[in-house]
Amino acid sequence: IPFTVAVVLLYGFELIVKGTLGVTVAESIGTLLAPLFSAADGYLGITLIFGAYAFFWFVGIHGPSIVEPAIAAITYANIDANLHLIQAGQHADKVITSGTQMFIVTMGGTGATLIVPFLFMWICKSERNRAIGRASVVPTFFGVNEPILFGAPIVLNPIFFVPFIFAPIVNVWIFKFFVDTLNMNSFSANLP
């Protein structure tokens, strides 16, 4: 019964909004949030968003689980906008997409730790750290960096704080530079 009541009330609200404004609730919310979406795609916005990913992980909270729900509307709107821009033969310039998060910002997992297991294997003198590097190298290629995050440990380790936070930010800044200055297209599809 509560579900039915909620559906009926929200459907009624949708009809009222569409009848008075001529647009759906989703379209009106998108229009209201358009300035926020635009601001989030700037250098400051991407710094805050992707810095939060790494910061939450650094303090032991799964960063993507906290940040992704907050930016999901932006990522889906940007993917849609990029797809329409490419179909129109224009430059797809929206940076905040799920592809950016998966393939640019978090190479090797949150904190852009793809190279860290190799550094542990090749440079560390401690046999323990070399073993952690060997155990972490394959999972890190698939974005699973928990063995290195908790084995090193990177989480709550002040020595790793600055590189763990700033490596993903630098990655996304470089990507944004390529998109904005060199006219490289951003991501235009969500991969399963």
LINWO-V505177 format. One record per residue. RES is the residue in one small letter. SS is DSSP state (2 for helix, 1 for strand, 0 for the rest). PHI is phi as a letter, one per 20 degrees, with the letter a starting at -180 (NA if undefined). D_LAST is the distance of its C-alpha to the last C-alpha in whole Angstrom. Layout:
# LINWO-V505177
{{RES SS PHI D_LAST} {RES SS PHI D_LAST}}
This chain:
# LINWO-V505177
{{i 0 NA 34} {p 2 g 33} {f 2 f 30} {t 2 f 32} {v 2 f 34} {a 2 f 31} {v 2 f 29} {v 2 f 33} {l 2 f 33} {l 2 f 30} {y 2 f 30} {g 2 f 34} {f 2 f 33} {e 2 f 31} {l 2 f 33} {i 2 f 36} {v 2 f 34} {k 2 f 33} {g 2 f 37} {t 2 e 38} {l 2 e 36} {g 0 n 34} {v 0 c 31} {t 0 f 28} {v 2 f 28} {a 2 f 24} {e 2 f 25} {s 2 f 28} {i 2 f 26} {g 2 f 24} {t 2 f 28} {l 2 f 29} {l 2 e 26} {a 2 g 26} {p 2 f 29} {l 2 f 27} {f 2 f 23} {s 2 f 26} {a 2 f 27} {a 2 f 24} {d 0 e 23} {g 0 e 26} {y 2 f 27} {l 2 f 29} {g 2 f 26} {i 2 f 23} {t 2 f 26} {l 2 f 26} {i 2 f 22} {f 2 e 21} {g 2 f 25} {a 2 f 24} {y 2 g 21} {a 2 f 23} {f 2 f 26} {f 2 f 25} {w 2 f 24} {f 2 f 27} {v 0 e 29} {g 0 n 27} {i 0 d 24} {h 0 f 21} {g 2 g 20} {p 2 g 17} {s 2 f 17} {i 2 e 20} {v 2 e 19} {e 2 g 16} {p 2 f 17} {a 2 f 20} {i 2 d 18} {a 2 g 15} {a 2 f 17} {i 2 f 18} {t 2 f 14} {y 2 f 13} {a 2 f 17} {n 2 f 17} {i 2 f 14} {d 2 f 16} {a 2 f 19} {n 2 f 18} {l 2 f 16} {h 2 f 20} {l 2 f 22} {i 2 f 20} {q 2 f 21} {a 0 e 24} {g 0 m 25} {q 0 d 25} {h 0 e 24} {a 0 e 20} {d 0 d 22} {k 0 e 20} {v 0 e 19} {i 0 f 17} {t 0 c 13} {s 2 f 10} {g 2 f 11} {t 2 f 14} {q 2 f 14} {m 2 f 11} {f 2 d 13} {i 2 d 17} {v 2 f 18} {t 0 d 17} {m 0 f 17} {g 0 n 18} {g 0 o 17} {t 0 g 19} {g 0 n 22} {a 0 l 21} {t 0 e 23} {l 0 g 22} {i 0 e 25} {v 2 g 27} {p 2 g 27} {f 2 f 28} {l 2 f 31} {f 2 f 32} {m 2 f 32} {w 2 e 34} {i 0 d 36} {c 0 f 37} {k 0 e 40} {s 0 f 39} {e 2 f 39} {r 2 f 37} {n 2 f 34} {r 2 f 34} {a 2 f 33} {i 2 f 30} {g 2 f 29} {r 2 f 29} {a 2 f 27} {s 2 e 24} {v 2 f 24} {v 2 f 21} {p 2 g 19} {t 2 f 19} {f 2 f 18} {f 0 d 14} {g 0 m 15} {v 0 d 17} {n 0 d 20} {e 2 g 22} {p 2 g 24} {i 2 e 26} {l 2 f 25} {f 2 e 28} {g 2 e 29} {a 0 f 31} {p 0 e 31} {i 0 e 29} {v 0 f 29} {l 0 m 32} {n 0 d 34} {p 2 f 35} {i 2 f 35} {f 2 e 32} {f 2 g 31} {v 2 f 32} {p 2 f 30} {f 2 f 27} {i 2 f 27} {f 2 e 28} {a 2 f 26} {p 2 f 22} {i 2 f 24} {v 2 f 26} {n 2 g 23} {v 2 f 22} {w 2 f 25} {i 2 f 25} {f 2 f 22} {k 2 f 23} {f 2 g 27} {f 2 f 25} {v 2 f 23} {d 2 f 27} {t 0 e 29} {l 0 e 28} {n 0 l 26} {m 0 f 23} {n 0 f 20} {s 0 e 17} {f 0 f 14} {s 0 c 13} {a 0 b 10} {n 0 e 6} {l 0 e 4} {p 0 f 0}}
